[in-house]
Amino acid sequence: MQRLPLVIAVAQPLVAAYDVAANAAAHAAAVHAAQARVVVFPELSLTGYELDAPVLDPADARLAPLVEACAATGTLALAGAPVAGEGGREHIAVLAVDGAGARVAYRKVHIHDSEERFSPGPGPAVVEVDGWRLGLAVCRDTRFPEHDAATAALGMQVFVASVLDHERDAHVPAERARRIAAARGVPVAIASFAGSTGGGFDRAAGGSAVWAADGSALAQAGALPGATARATLAP
């Protein structure tokens, strides 16, 4: 399949703790505003970084506004949520949402010590959009070169991550994005949580951005909630 240019956006909506319905509506508004083929959201964006939040069924009716927004705009949204796994396990996940509904696309592999409730996912994953293979990661995954190496082995053409950092660590996503771009030769899109959320993140970094394969920044949002950055990737 011949690839066309890919319009990708990274969004950092205002997230309400535990309120899936309100957050789905905010995600839907971001999708409409972005007018992009792919919109990436931060870690646990549908619940907030509330480590006791109930797991979210991808078929939950509260996600309907986001599904409808994706249907109206032709968008694939990559949103964060806690989900149930096999054998009673629970995972920090990325949901792939389009006009047909939502599904679990990826489960975080490198779980932080504070996330002991959750189990590591089974391994790297990609989603395909219009012939583009997007490699997925959640926050701490971006720290480990072996993760992006394993994802690259799946034919990754863009590295996509959903993250949460405190404002004192606002430099971290860019440092990791440039390392990954240099090591794997692909563009990198990182959606970074903005505002306040649980887990001690009273001031999240924001600064969601898209980098070219040469490590140069193509688009970057500011630190405040509600911002979106958008870039077009050439095949």
N, C-alpha and C positions, 0 to 999 in steps of 0.2 A: 504493500500500500504506500503510495506516495504521500508523504507528510506535507501538510500545509502549515503556515505559521500558527503558533499556539498562543492565544491570549490567556495569560495566567495572572491571577490576583491573589494577594495575601491580605487577609482582613483581620481586624482586632476589635470586634464589637464590644460594647458595654455588656458585661455578663452579670446576671443576677444569680446569687448563690442558690443552688438547688432548683431553680425555676425553669424547667425544661420548656414549658410553653412560651414564657417570655423570651427565653434565649433563642428558641426556634424562630420566633417572629423577628428578633434582631438579626439573626443569620439570614433570613429571607430578605430583609431590607438591604443587607450588605450585598447579597447576590444581585438584586435588582440594580443597585447603584454601580456595582463593578462592571457589569456588561462584559463578562469574561467567559471563556469556555470552561475554565477551571478556577474555583475560588477555594483557597486553603484557609482553615481556621486554626486557632491555637489548641494546645493540649487541654483536654476536658472542657472544651468550649461550651458544650451544651448543658453542663451542670455547674461550671466553675470548678476550681481545684479544691473540691470539698471531698476529702478522702473517705468520708462515710456516706457519700451520695448513693442512693439505690442504683442498681444496674439499670440500664436503659435497653429496652427491646427495640431493635431497629424498626419493628412494625408499629411502634407506639403512635397513637393518633395525634399526640402533641407535636409530632414532626411534620404534620400535614402542611403548614404554611411554608416550610422549607422545601418540601417536595414540590409544592405548587409553584414556588418561585423558580425552581430549577426547570420545571416543565415549561414555564412561560419564557425563559431566557435561553434554554438549551445549555444549561450549566451543569457541570459536575461539581458538587460541593464536597469537600473533605473536612469533616467536622469531628470533634473529639468527644468521647463519652466512655463511661465505665460500662462494660458489657459482661454477660455471663458466658462462661466457657464450658468445656466438658468436665464431668466429674466434680461439679460444684465449684470449679475454679472461677475466678473473676479476673478481668483484664482491663487495662487502660488501652482504649482502642481508637482507631480512625474509622468513622463511618463514611462510606461513599454514597452520596445522595444524588439522585437525578430524578427526572420526571416520573420514573417507574417506581420509586420508593428508595429505601435505605438498606444497606447491607454492611456487614463488618468487612472492611478491606485489609485491616492490619491490626495486630496486637503488639504493644510495646514489648521489646525484648529485654532491654537493660533497665530493670526496675530499681529505683532508689531504695535505700534502707527504710526511709519513712513511708514507703508504699507497700509495707509487708502484707497488707490485705490482698494485694494483687499478685498474680502469677505471671512469669515471663511468657511472652508469646512464643510460638513455635519457630519463628525465623523470619527472614526478610520477605518482602512482598512488593510487587509492582501492580499498578492499575494501568490499563491501556485506554487512551483517549485519542481518537482520530489518528491512530498509528504511532502515537507517542507513548513510550513506556515510562511511567512516573514511579520512581522508587520512593518508598514511604519510610518515615522515621518519626518517633516521638521523643522529644526533648533529650534525655540522657543518651539515647541511641547515637546522637550526633557526636558524642565524645569519643567513640570507639572506631578507629579506622577499619577494624575487621567487619563492622556492620556495613559501612558503605561499600567495602570491597565485595562482601557477599551479595549486596543488593546490585552492584554493578554487574556481577556475574549473571544476573537475571536479564541482562540487556537494558538496564536503566539508561534513559536518555535525559532525564531531569531528576534531580534529587529534591524531594519535597518533605519538609519537616514541620511539625506542630510543636511549639515549645512554650515554656514558661520560665522566665528568669526574673530575679529581683532587679530593681533599677541599678543597684551597685554592680551588677554583672551584665550591664547592657552591652558591653563590648563582646561578650562571649559568642552570640549567634554569628556575628560577622566574621570573627576569627575562625570559627568552625566552618562556615560557608566557604570561605576562601581556601581553607585546607582541602575541603571536599572537592571544590571545583578544580583545584590544581591536581589533585590525586586522580580524579576520575574523568576529567575533561568534559564535564557537563554543567549546564546551568543549575543554580540552586535557588529554591524558593522556600522561605521560612516565615511562617505566621507566628508571631510572638505575642503572648497575652499582654494586655494593657489594663491598667486600672488596679483594683484591689480584689484579692480573692483569698481563699483559705490557705492553710499550710504555712502561715507566716509571711505570705506574699502580700503585704499591705501596699506595696508600691511595685507593681510589675513593670518590666522594662519597656514593653511595646517595641516600636522600631522595626516592625515587620518589613521584609525587603525581598527583592529578587536580584540575584547576581548572575552575570554572564559566565560562560565557561572560563573566561580569562580572569575571573575574580573581580571584575569591575561591577559596581552597583548600577543596576538598570532603573530601579525605582525603590523608594523607601518611604515608609510612613513615619510620623512623629511618635511621641511617647504616649499620647492620650488615647483613650478609648474612642471608637467610632471611625478611626482612620482606615484607609485601604490604599495599597500600592499596587500598581498594574503595569505589566510589561508584555511585550510581544516577542516570543522566541522564534527565531528563524530556524527552519529545518536544516 
